Amino acid sequence: MKVDTLLMAPPADIARRAEELAATGVDGLFTFEGPHDVFLPLALAASTGCDLYTNVAIAFPRSPMHLAHLAWDLAAASDGRFSLGLGTQIQAHIERRYGSSWSSPVGRMAEWVAAIRAIGARWQDGTPLAFEGEHTQHTLMTPAFDPGPLPGGPPPIWLGALGPKMVALATAEADGLLIHPFTSDRHLADATLPRITAGLADAGRSAADLTLVGQSIVACTSDPAKQADLDLAARWMIGFYGSTPAYAAVLETEGRSDLHPELRRLSREGSWEEMAALVDDDLLDAVVLRGDPAEVAARIAQRYAGTADRVAMSTPGGIDDADLAALVTEVHR
């Protein structure tokens, strides 16, 4: 199982930070749509030799043509080690943060994937560009704007998916599926993995046709004195995710459906510290992989061995490079 970690630092420090992370032995580096651009850091990390991917780039504020060009150039810069991870976000962020339009997210994502593939087929094989969907159309590609084929072919498209409809789309059309980091052993076993299995069967595909990226919130340290701070950061993340209706199913699986309305109310008030305080130890242990590197590696294996091709670690409280290196070694072992 490959192990991936978040690449995040001030833009001026990204190249150095990418080299430091690569030195820990991680297999991949990913970015997320946060306080900085999601694509630029990966361009600066292209020489590290690590696999690279967006986890995730928000699709709808960008046209499929923008996404195709970004993915193509990053794949070229990294010798084919880039994968385009896409997600939908929620309506409020699409409309009020990005100033874009929101409608039928699963249907639109299906069109974005198909459109990016059509653009890639034009660049890779010279297939005429004639994509006309309900939400986007791409029918013009002149030689001046054609970057030409890539040695390894078009970069893979991975989709972030949690709900049944998006999982069905990912298993039918995508090259990979990014399991949401807000999950638990029980929700993974009872909901997510059965949906993936059923989706692949319905699409006539096998597990080998889909790169499965298992994600988890991780609070890992070899210093017991730091564990409480890392746990607090993880509680904050659980509170944030638990306040979002799309992720309430995880709380329901853990018998904590009553928590979602209260978290949602507090999020609207901006009471982030109170939200974290509502996450008790039982819920923390159910969702977060926590402890020293050996303990976390064992939990990663318990949750994902035999199912995921790689694991992406979300570390809201951070992780020391020495602990990251020890964790990677343990997982690889």
C-alpha positions in Angstrom: 0.0 0.0 0.0 1.3 3.4 -1.0 1.3 6.3 1.6 0.6 9.9 0.6 0.8 13.1 2.6 -0.5 16.6 2.2 1.8 19.2 0.6 1.1 22.6 2.2 3.4 25.5 2.9 3.6 29.2 2.0 4.2 29.4 -1.8 7.8 30.6 -1.4 8.6 27.4 0.6 6.7 24.8 -1.4 9.7 23.5 -3.4 11.8 23.0 -0.3 8.9 21.5 1.6 8.2 19.0 -1.2 11.8 17.8 -1.1 11.7 17.4 2.7 8.5 15.3 2.4 9.9 13.2 -0.4 12.9 12.5 1.8 10.6 10.8 4.4 9.9 8.1 1.9 6.3 8.9 1.1 5.0 7.7 -2.2 2.8 10.6 -3.1 2.1 14.3 -2.4 -1.4 15.8 -2.7 -2.9 19.3 -2.3 -6.4 20.4 -1.4 -8.5 23.4 -2.2 -7.6 25.5 0.8 -5.9 28.8 1.5 -3.6 28.5 -1.6 -4.0 27.4 -5.2 -4.4 23.6 -5.5 -2.3 23.2 -8.7 0.7 25.5 -8.3 2.4 23.5 -5.5 2.3 20.4 -7.5 4.2 22.1 -10.4 6.9 23.1 -7.9 7.0 19.5 -6.6 7.2 17.8 -10.0 10.9 17.0 -9.7 10.6 15.1 -6.4 9.8 11.8 -8.0 6.7 11.4 -5.9 3.2 10.7 -7.3 1.2 13.9 -7.4 -2.5 14.6 -7.3 -5.2 17.2 -6.4 -7.3 16.0 -3.5 -9.4 17.6 -4.6 -9.7 20.4 -7.2 -13.2 21.8 -7.2 -14.5 21.1 -10.6 -17.4 23.5 -11.4 -15.7 26.9 -11.0 -13.3 25.8 -13.7 -14.2 24.7 -17.2 -13.2 21.3 -18.4 -10.7 23.0 -20.8 -9.0 24.7 -17.9 -8.7 21.5 -16.0 -7.5 19.6 -19.0 -4.7 22.0 -19.7 -3.6 22.0 -16.0 -3.6 18.3 -15.8 -1.8 17.9 -19.1 1.0 20.2 -18.1 1.4 18.7 -14.7 1.5 15.2 -16.2 4.2 16.4 -18.6 6.2 18.1 -15.9 6.1 15.0 -13.6 6.8 12.3 -16.2 3.3 11.1 -16.0 3.0 10.9 -12.2 0.1 13.3 -11.9 -3.6 12.4 -11.4 -6.4 14.9 -11.5 -8.6 14.5 -8.4 -11.9 16.3 -8.7 -14.7 17.1 -6.3 -18.0 19.0 -6.2 -18.0 21.1 -3.0 -21.3 22.2 -1.6 -23.7 24.7 -3.1 -22.9 27.6 -0.7 -19.2 27.5 -1.5 -19.8 27.1 -5.3 -22.1 30.1 -5.4 -20.9 32.4 -2.6 -17.2 31.7 -2.4 -16.4 30.9 -6.1 -19.2 33.0 -7.6 -20.1 30.1 -9.9 -23.3 28.3 -10.7 -24.7 25.2 -8.9 -27.0 22.5 -10.3 -27.3 18.7 -10.5 -23.7 18.0 -9.1 -23.6 14.3 -10.2 -24.8 15.0 -13.7 -22.5 18.0 -14.1 -19.5 16.0 -12.8 -20.3 13.2 -15.3 -20.2 15.8 -18.0 -16.9 17.3 -16.7 -15.3 13.9 -16.8 -16.5 13.1 -20.2 -15.5 16.6 -21.6 -12.0 16.3 -20.1 -11.7 12.9 -21.7 -12.9 14.2 -25.1 -10.4 17.1 -24.9 -7.6 14.6 -24.0 -8.6 12.3 -26.9 -8.2 15.3 -29.3 -4.7 16.1 -27.9 -3.5 12.5 -27.6 -5.0 10.9 -30.7 -6.3 13.7 -32.9 -9.9 12.7 -32.4 -12.2 15.5 -33.5 -13.4 17.6 -30.5 -17.2 17.4 -30.6 -18.4 17.3 -27.0 -21.9 18.8 -26.5 -23.5 18.3 -23.1 -26.2 20.0 -21.2 -23.9 22.1 -19.0 -20.7 22.5 -21.2 -19.8 22.3 -24.8 -16.3 21.9 -26.4 -16.2 21.8 -30.2 -13.3 24.0 -31.2 -9.6 23.0 -31.0 -7.1 24.6 -33.4 -3.4 23.6 -33.7 -2.3 26.8 -31.8 -4.0 25.5 -28.6 -3.1 21.8 -28.9 -0.3 20.7 -26.6 0.2 17.4 -28.4 0.3 13.9 -27.0 1.8 12.8 -23.7 4.2 9.8 -23.7 2.1 8.1 -21.0 -1.3 9.1 -22.3 -3.8 11.3 -20.7 -3.6 11.7 -16.9 -6.0 9.6 -14.8 -9.1 11.3 -13.4 -10.0 10.5 -9.8 -13.3 11.5 -8.1 -13.9 12.3 -4.5 -17.0 10.4 -3.5 -19.0 9.6 -0.4 -22.7 9.4 -1.2 -24.2 6.6 -3.3 -24.8 8.6 -6.5 -21.2 10.0 -6.7 -19.8 6.6 -5.8 -21.8 5.1 -8.6 -20.4 7.7 -11.0 -16.8 7.2 -9.9 -17.0 3.4 -10.1 -18.5 3.6 -13.6 -16.5 6.4 -15.2 -13.4 7.5 -13.2 -9.9 6.0 -13.1 -9.9 6.3 -9.3 -12.0 7.0 -6.3 -10.9 9.1 -3.3 -12.7 7.9 -0.2 -13.6 10.8 2.0 -11.3 11.2 5.1 -14.3 11.7 7.3 -15.1 8.0 7.7 -14.9 5.2 10.3 -14.1 1.5 10.1 -17.8 0.8 10.4 -19.0 3.3 7.8 -16.3 2.1 5.4 -17.3 -1.6 5.8 -21.1 -1.1 6.0 -21.6 1.7 3.4 -18.7 2.8 1.3 -17.0 -0.5 0.3 -20.3 -2.3 -0.6 -21.3 0.7 -2.8 -17.9 0.5 -4.6 -18.2 -3.2 -5.1 -21.8 -2.9 -6.4 -20.9 0.1 -8.6 -18.0 -1.8 -10.3 -20.2 -4.8 -10.8 -23.0 -2.7 -12.4 -20.4 -1.0 -14.7 -18.9 -4.4 -15.7 -15.5 -3.3 -14.2 -13.2 -5.0 -11.8 -11.3 -3.6 -8.8 -8.2 -3.5 -11.0 -9.9 -0.9 -13.1 -10.2 1.6 -10.3 -7.4 3.1 -8.1 -8.9 3.2 -4.6 -7.4 5.9 -2.4 -8.3 5.3 1.2 -8.2 8.5 3.2 -8.1 9.0 7.0 -7.8 11.8 9.5 -4.5 11.0 11.3 -3.2 12.3 14.7 0.3 10.7 14.9 3.2 11.5 17.2 5.9 9.6 19.0 5.7 12.3 21.8 2.8 11.5 24.2 2.9 15.1 25.4 1.8 16.3 21.9 -1.1 13.8 21.5 -3.7 16.0 23.2 -3.0 18.9 20.8 -3.2 16.7 17.8 -6.4 15.2 19.1 -7.9 18.7 19.5 -7.1 19.5 15.9 -8.8 16.2 14.8 -11.9 17.0 16.9 -12.1 20.3 15.2 -12.0 18.6 11.8 -14.7 16.1 12.8 -16.9 18.9 14.0 -16.4 20.8 10.7 -17.3 17.7 8.6 -20.0 16.6 10.9 -21.8 19.9 10.5 -22.2 19.3 6.7 -25.4 17.5 5.7 -23.6 15.5 3.0 -21.4 13.9 5.6 -24.0 13.3 8.3 -24.3 9.6 7.2 -21.0 8.9 9.0 -22.4 10.1 12.3 -25.6 8.1 11.7 -23.5 4.9 11.2 -21.8 5.6 14.5 -25.1 6.1 16.3 -24.5 9.8 16.6 -27.1 11.3 14.3 -28.3 13.6 17.1 -24.9 15.4 16.9 -25.3 16.7 13.3 -28.1 19.3 14.0 -26.2 20.8 16.9 -22.9 21.0 14.9 -24.8 22.6 12.1 -26.2 25.2 14.4 -22.9 26.0 15.9 -21.2 26.2 12.5 -23.7 28.9 11.4 -22.8 30.8 14.5 -19.1 30.4 13.9 -18.7 28.6 17.3 -15.8 26.4 16.1 -14.3 25.7 19.6 -17.7 24.6 20.9 -18.1 22.2 17.9 -14.8 20.5 18.7 -15.8 20.1 22.3 -18.8 18.1 21.3 -16.6 15.4 19.7 -16.1 12.9 22.5 -13.4 10.3 22.9 -15.5 7.5 21.4 -16.2 9.4 18.2 -12.6 10.5 18.0 -11.4 6.9 18.2 -14.0 5.7 15.7 -12.9 8.2 13.0 -9.3 9.2 13.7 -6.2 7.0 13.4 -4.2 8.2 16.4 -1.1 7.2 18.4 2.5 6.7 17.7 3.8 5.7 14.2 3.5 1.9 14.9 0.0 2.3 16.3 -1.2 4.4 13.4 0.4 2.1 10.8 -1.5 -0.8 12.4 -4.8 1.1 12.2 -4.2 2.0 8.6 -3.6 -1.7 7.9 -6.7 -2.6 9.9 -8.9 -0.1 7.9 -7.5 -0.4 4.4 -5.3 -3.4 3.9 -6.6 -5.6 1.1 -8.9 -2.9 -0.2 -7.1 0.4 -0.9 -4.2 0.9 -3.3 -2.9 3.8 -1.4 -3.8 5.8 1.7 -3.9 9.6 1.9 -3.4 11.0 5.4 -5.1 14.2 6.5 -3.1 15.5 9.5 -5.0 18.6 10.8 -2.5 19.0 13.7 0.5 18.3 11.5 3.0 15.5 11.8 6.8 15.7 12.5 8.9 14.5 9.5 10.6 11.9 11.7 7.3 10.5 12.7 6.1 10.6 9.1 9.2 8.6 8.0 8.6 6.1 10.7 5.0 5.7 9.8 5.7 5.2 6.2 8.3 2.6 7.0 5.8 0.7 9.2 3.1 0.8 6.6 5.4 -0.4 3.8 6.6 -3.2 6.1 
